[in-house]
Amino acid sequence: MTYCGNTQCSEHGNCNLMFDCPLFKPTSKNPKAGKPKPQTTEDNEQEAVIEYCELKHIVAVHIPNESKRSVAYGAKMKRMGLQKGFPDLFIPTARQGFHGLFIEMKVDKSSRVRPEQKAWRVYLNKQGYKALICYGAGEAIKEIEKYFKE
């Protein structure tokens, strides 16, 4: 569940200003402890970005390129065209002279960017897309907002 950190609004219910609030932070509840426990994973950060896009009616697509799969399924995905290092998210909307926006999500600045991810970013930028590596949902959301600013 996500909510902003302002105890006067969303911690006690749904906040209509969740993504516009400067105190917004993705969190989840630990059912065993019953207390909010921050879950800083790439999946959680990406889910927060998708929530933002849905709220703003921005079409965003996740490219399932995670490496957590069986060897057999990984081989099948490779035969179907899966490429190492391809960005996590794609916003297929042309803006500011770009064909669309690709985002490679990372949890924070300590996250490693693999050579294949750097190579895809360079290639996609040369092809007329805007391709970025974003560290956390906050940075990704700021970049999406900049991309859609006319």
N, C-alpha and C positions, 0 to 999 in steps of 0.2 A: 504494500500500500504506500502511496506517496502523499505527503502533505507538507505544507510549508511549516517553518519552525515558529511561526507566530502563534503563541498560545491563545491569543484573543480571537483567532478565527478557525483555522483548519485542523488544529490538533484535536478539537472536539467535534469535528464534522467535516463535511466537504467544503473546501474553500473555492469559490468561483475565481479567485485571483491567484490560484496556486502557482501557475507558471509565470505570472507577472510579478509576483511577490519577490523582493530581493532576498527574503529569508528562506525561499524554497530549497529544500534538500530532499533527495530521495531517501527513504528509510523503509524498513520493514519490521514487523513485530516478530519476536521470537516466541512461539507458542508455549515453550517450556517455562521460560522465565516470566512471561507476561509483561515484559518491559520492551520498549522500542530498542532495537539493536541495529546499528548501521550496518548495512551490507554493501560494502564497496567492492563490487565485482563489475566486470565489463558488461555482463548481462543486465544487471540492475541499472547501470548508467544508460545502456542502450534502450531499455524499457522506458526510462524517464524521457528520453528523446522522442521515442515513438508516441508516448502519451501527449507530449507537447505538440507534436505534428498533428495528431488526431484532434486535439483541442482547437488548433488553428486551421484545421481543414487543409493541411498540407499533405499531399500524397508522398509517402515514404515507404521504401521497400527494404526489407532485410535480405541480404545475400547470405544463405546458410553455408558459411565457409569455415565453420569451427572444425578443429581437428579431433574432436572427441567422437569417434565412431569405430566400428569394427574394421579390420583390414579388408574384408570382402566388400563391405559397403563403401569404404574409401576408394577401392579400386573401381567399383561401379560408378561412383560420383566422378572420378577422374575421366572415365570413358564417356561420361555425359557432359564433359566440358568444365568441370570444376578446376579452378586455377589457384595455386598457392598465393596467398598474400592479397587477393582481391578485396577491395574495401567492404566493410560491413553493411553500410547503408547507402541507398541511392534515392535521390529526390529527382524524379524525371520531369522537372519543370525548367524550361529555358528562362534564364534571367541574366541581365547585365552582360549579354554577349556570350554566355556559356550555354551549352546544350543541356546541362543538368549538374547536380551536385552529388559528389561521392564523399562519404565520410568513413574513415577508418577510426573506430573507437578504441581508446585506451583508457584505463582506469585513472591513471595520473602520470605525472612526468617521470616517475621511476619505471614505468612500463616500457618494455623493450619494443622497438620498431624493427621488424625483420627486414632484411635486404629486399625480399620479394614485395613487401608492402611499400617500401620506398620506390621501387622500380615501377609499380602500378601507378603510384601517385604521379610520378614524372610522366609516364606514358599517357595517362588520362588527361593531364593538364595540356600536353602537346596536341591532343585530339580535340580540344575545344571544350572540355568539361572543367569544372572547378573540382579539384580533388584535394582533400585536406586530411590531416591526422589531428584528431581532437582528443584532448585529455580531460575526460569527464563530461557529464551531461551538460553542465553549465557552459563550458566552452563550446560544445557542439550547438547548443541552443543559440548562443550569441552569434555563431557563424551562420546559422540558418536565418536568424533575424537580419543580419547584414546582407545575406544573399537575396532576401525578399524585399529589402528596402529599395524603393524605386528612385 
